[in-house]
Amino acid sequence: MLCPICNVPTRTIASATILGKFDAAYFQCPQCGFIRTEEPYWLEEAYACAITGSDTGLVKRNIQLASIARVVITTFFGHSGCFVDYAGGYGLFVRLMRDSGFNFRWYDKYCENIFARGFAASEPGMETVKLLTAFEVFEHLTAPFEELERMLAYSRNILFTTQLLPEPTPRPGEWWYYGLEHGQHIAFYTRRALSLLAKRAGLYFYTNGKSMHLFTEKRILSPLFFCLAHYKTARLIAPFVERGSLVSQDYNTASGSVLDGGK
């Protein structure tokens, strides 16, 4: 198999059983370290439910991500304008950001929008999107660069999460992020792989060294992003960057009536 980032031949490094019954080979690029599974023939069953039952950290993760996003966006991009959460799941993150006064929109072609109904994103190019978020998305991609191009049709600034591969490279079963029990994670990145992906798209790459990353057309201070893109820092700053909540405004839009005290 060819590496979808470097386009060089990969080598087989391991095999594992996915969903308790599907045998899968894992391949690694010798140049950038990117790991992918063989062609994931099990995905129809893996996505029988868009959100896996083992994702017990979904609510906590969205709360933490909202704190980081509020701080990073305000610091480097400004809080005004339109934002899109790509592959936004149930819409919980969008609702949290709108509750904090950020005009976020939802997009997901697989999952039901429960918490952000009425606030779906327009088609790419129909409105200016200052920044796109894509949390826990890249590890699901069969063709990372092609999907990145779809994201870039919305915005040239992408704040995203995916766990960087530890060193030395763990085998399946030695690292929880392989997700053998649910089968949805099929792509795993090193810092170098993400850097090359950004370079291929003509963007700058910044990371907190673990799971939070930024592709952007802007030059920013790397140490400052590193600091702000950690929850322990962001949670202290986040209350100071919140704007007026959009809850009342959104209620008026959704209901067609005016909430007492709302404008």
C-alpha positions as CSV (number, residue, x, y, z in Angstrom):
1,M,0.0,0.0,0.0
2,L,1.1,3.6,-0.7
3,C,1.2,6.2,2.1
4,P,-1.7,8.6,1.4
5,I,0.5,11.5,2.7
6,C,3.9,10.7,1.2
7,N,2.9,8.4,-1.6
8,V,5.7,6.0,-0.8
9,P,5.3,2.2,-0.2
10,T,4.4,1.3,3.3
11,R,5.4,-1.8,5.2
12,T,3.2,-4.2,7.2
13,I,3.9,-3.8,10.9
14,A,1.1,-5.8,12.7
15,S,-2.3,-7.5,12.4
16,A,-5.2,-7.4,14.8
17,T,-8.8,-8.5,15.2
18,I,-11.3,-5.7,14.9
19,L,-14.9,-5.9,16.3
20,G,-14.0,-9.3,17.7
21,K,-14.1,-10.9,14.3
22,F,-12.4,-9.0,11.4
23,D,-8.8,-9.7,10.7
24,A,-6.9,-6.5,9.7
25,A,-3.4,-5.7,8.7
26,Y,-1.7,-2.4,9.8
27,F,0.8,-0.6,7.5
28,Q,3.3,2.1,8.4
29,C,5.0,4.7,6.2
30,P,8.8,4.5,6.6
31,Q,9.1,8.2,5.7
32,C,6.5,10.0,7.9
33,G,5.4,7.2,10.3
34,F,1.7,7.4,9.4
35,I,-0.1,4.2,10.1
36,R,-3.3,2.9,8.4
37,T,-5.2,-0.3,8.3
38,E,-5.7,-2.3,5.2
39,E,-8.8,-1.3,3.2
40,P,-11.4,-1.2,6.0
41,Y,-14.0,-3.6,4.7
42,W,-15.6,-3.7,8.2
43,L,-16.8,-0.1,8.2
44,E,-20.5,-0.8,7.4
45,E,-20.7,-2.7,10.7
46,A,-18.5,-0.3,12.6
47,Y,-20.8,2.6,11.7
48,A,-24.0,0.8,12.4
49,C,-24.2,3.5,15.1
50,A,-22.3,6.7,14.3
51,I,-21.2,7.2,17.9
52,T,-19.6,4.2,19.5
53,G,-20.9,2.7,22.7
54,S,-17.4,2.8,24.2
55,D,-17.1,6.6,23.8
56,T,-17.9,7.2,27.5
57,G,-15.9,10.4,27.4
58,L,-18.0,12.2,24.8
59,V,-19.6,14.8,27.1
60,K,-16.5,15.5,29.2
61,R,-14.4,15.8,26.0
62,N,-16.8,18.3,24.4
63,I,-16.8,20.5,27.5
64,Q,-13.0,20.5,27.6
65,L,-12.8,21.1,23.8
66,A,-15.2,24.1,24.1
67,S,-12.9,25.7,26.7
68,I,-9.9,25.3,24.5
69,A,-11.7,26.4,21.3
70,R,-13.0,29.6,23.0
71,V,-9.5,30.6,24.0
72,V,-7.6,29.6,20.8
73,I,-10.2,31.2,18.5
74,T,-10.4,34.4,20.5
75,T,-6.6,34.7,20.8
76,F,-5.6,34.0,17.2
77,F,-8.7,34.6,15.0
78,G,-11.1,36.8,17.0
79,H,-14.5,35.8,18.3
80,S,-16.7,37.4,15.6
81,G,-17.7,35.7,12.4
82,C,-19.0,32.3,11.4
83,F,-17.5,29.0,12.4
84,V,-18.3,25.4,11.4
85,D,-17.9,22.2,13.4
86,Y,-17.1,19.5,10.8
87,A,-18.4,15.9,11.6
88,G,-20.1,17.5,14.6
89,G,-21.8,14.4,15.9
90,Y,-24.9,15.1,18.0
91,G,-24.2,18.9,17.9
92,L,-23.2,19.1,21.5
93,F,-20.0,21.1,20.8
94,V,-21.9,23.6,18.6
95,R,-24.5,24.1,21.3
96,L,-21.8,24.7,23.9
97,M,-20.0,27.3,21.7
98,R,-23.3,29.1,20.8
99,D,-24.1,29.1,24.6
100,S,-20.8,31.0,24.9
101,G,-21.6,33.5,22.2
102,F,-19.7,32.0,19.2
103,N,-21.7,31.7,15.9
104,F,-21.0,28.0,15.3
105,R,-22.7,25.9,12.7
106,W,-22.9,22.1,12.5
107,Y,-22.0,19.7,9.7
108,D,-22.1,15.9,9.7
109,K,-23.1,13.6,6.9
110,Y,-23.5,10.5,9.1
111,C,-24.9,11.6,12.5
112,E,-28.2,13.1,13.7
113,N,-28.1,16.7,14.9
114,I,-29.8,16.6,18.3
115,F,-28.4,19.6,20.2
116,A,-27.9,22.2,17.4
117,R,-31.0,21.8,15.2
118,G,-31.6,24.7,13.0
119,F,-28.0,25.7,12.9
120,A,-26.6,23.5,10.1
121,A,-23.8,24.9,8.0
122,S,-24.5,26.2,4.5
123,E,-22.8,24.6,1.6
124,P,-19.1,25.4,1.3
125,G,-18.5,28.8,-0.3
126,M,-21.9,30.2,0.4
127,E,-20.7,32.2,3.5
128,T,-17.3,33.1,4.9
129,V,-16.2,30.7,7.6
130,K,-13.4,32.0,9.7
131,L,-12.4,28.7,11.2
132,L,-13.5,25.1,11.0
133,T,-13.2,22.6,13.9
134,A,-12.8,18.8,13.3
135,F,-12.6,17.0,16.6
136,E,-11.8,13.3,16.5
137,V,-12.2,13.1,12.8
138,F,-8.8,12.5,11.1
139,E,-8.4,9.0,12.6
140,H,-11.5,8.0,10.7
141,L,-10.3,9.0,7.2
142,T,-9.6,6.5,4.5
143,A,-8.2,9.3,2.3
144,P,-6.8,12.1,4.6
145,F,-5.8,14.6,2.0
146,E,-8.9,14.3,-0.1
147,E,-11.1,14.9,3.1
148,L,-8.8,17.8,4.1
149,E,-9.6,19.4,0.8
150,R,-13.3,19.2,1.6
151,M,-12.7,20.9,4.9
152,L,-10.6,23.6,3.2
153,A,-13.6,24.4,1.0
154,Y,-15.1,25.8,4.2
155,S,-12.1,27.5,5.7
156,R,-8.3,27.6,5.5
157,N,-8.1,27.5,9.3
158,I,-8.7,24.1,10.9
159,L,-8.5,23.4,14.6
160,F,-8.7,19.6,15.1
161,T,-7.8,16.8,17.4
162,T,-6.3,13.4,16.9
163,Q,-3.9,11.5,19.2
164,L,-0.3,11.6,18.0
165,L,1.3,8.1,17.8
166,P,3.5,7.5,20.8
167,E,7.2,6.6,20.5
168,P,8.2,3.8,20.1
169,T,5.2,2.9,17.9
170,P,2.8,0.7,19.9
171,R,1.2,-2.4,18.3
172,P,-2.5,-2.9,18.2
173,G,-3.7,-3.9,21.6
174,E,-1.0,-1.9,23.3
175,W,-2.6,1.5,22.7
176,W,-6.3,2.3,23.4
177,Y,-6.6,4.7,20.4
178,Y,-6.5,1.9,17.9
179,G,-10.1,1.3,18.9
180,L,-10.2,-2.4,18.1
181,E,-13.5,-2.8,19.9
182,H,-15.3,-0.4,17.6
183,G,-13.3,-0.5,14.4
184,Q,-13.8,3.2,13.4
185,H,-10.2,4.3,13.8
186,I,-8.2,3.4,10.7
187,A,-5.6,6.2,10.4
188,F,-2.9,7.2,13.0
189,Y,-0.6,10.2,12.7
190,T,2.9,11.2,13.8
191,R,3.8,14.9,14.2
192,R,5.8,14.6,10.9
193,A,2.8,13.1,9.1
194,L,0.6,16.0,10.1
195,S,3.3,18.5,9.2
196,L,3.7,17.1,5.7
197,L,-0.1,17.0,5.3
198,A,-0.2,20.8,6.2
199,K,2.7,21.5,3.9
200,R,1.0,19.7,1.0
201,A,-2.1,22.0,1.5
202,G,0.1,25.1,1.8
203,L,-0.7,25.7,5.4
204,Y,1.2,26.2,8.7
205,F,1.1,23.5,11.3
206,Y,0.9,23.9,15.1
207,T,0.4,21.4,17.8
208,N,0.3,21.0,21.6
209,G,2.4,17.9,21.2
210,K,-0.4,15.5,22.0
211,S,-3.8,15.7,20.6
212,M,-4.8,19.3,19.7
213,H,-3.5,20.7,16.4
214,L,-4.0,23.6,14.0
215,F,-3.7,23.9,10.2
216,T,-3.8,27.6,9.3
217,E,-2.8,30.2,6.7
218,K,-1.7,32.5,9.5
219,R,1.7,32.6,11.2
220,I,1.2,32.5,15.0
221,L,3.4,32.0,18.0
222,S,4.0,28.3,18.3
223,P,4.8,28.4,22.1
224,L,1.6,30.4,22.7
225,F,-0.6,27.9,20.9
226,F,1.2,25.0,22.7
227,C,0.2,26.7,26.0
228,L,-3.4,27.6,25.2
229,A,-4.2,24.3,23.5
230,H,-4.1,22.5,26.9
231,Y,-7.2,22.2,28.9
232,K,-5.6,23.1,32.3
233,T,-4.6,26.5,30.8
234,A,-7.7,27.1,28.7
235,R,-10.2,26.5,31.5
236,L,-8.6,29.3,33.5
237,I,-8.9,31.8,30.6
238,A,-12.1,30.6,29.0
239,P,-14.5,32.5,31.3
240,F,-12.9,35.8,30.3
241,V,-13.4,35.3,26.6
242,E,-17.0,34.3,26.6
243,R,-19.4,36.7,24.8
244,G,-23.1,37.2,25.4
245,S,-24.8,33.8,25.1
246,L,-26.9,33.1,21.9
247,V,-29.4,30.9,23.9
248,S,-32.2,33.5,23.9
249,Q,-31.6,34.5,20.2
250,D,-31.5,30.8,19.2
251,Y,-34.8,30.2,21.1
252,N,-36.4,33.0,19.2
253,T,-35.2,31.6,15.9
254,A,-36.3,28.0,16.8
255,S,-39.7,28.9,18.3
256,G,-40.7,31.9,16.3
257,S,-41.5,33.7,19.6
258,V,-39.6,35.9,22.0
259,L,-38.2,34.6,25.2
260,D,-38.8,37.0,28.1
261,G,-35.8,39.2,28.4
262,G,-34.4,38.0,25.0
263,K,-33.5,40.2,22.1
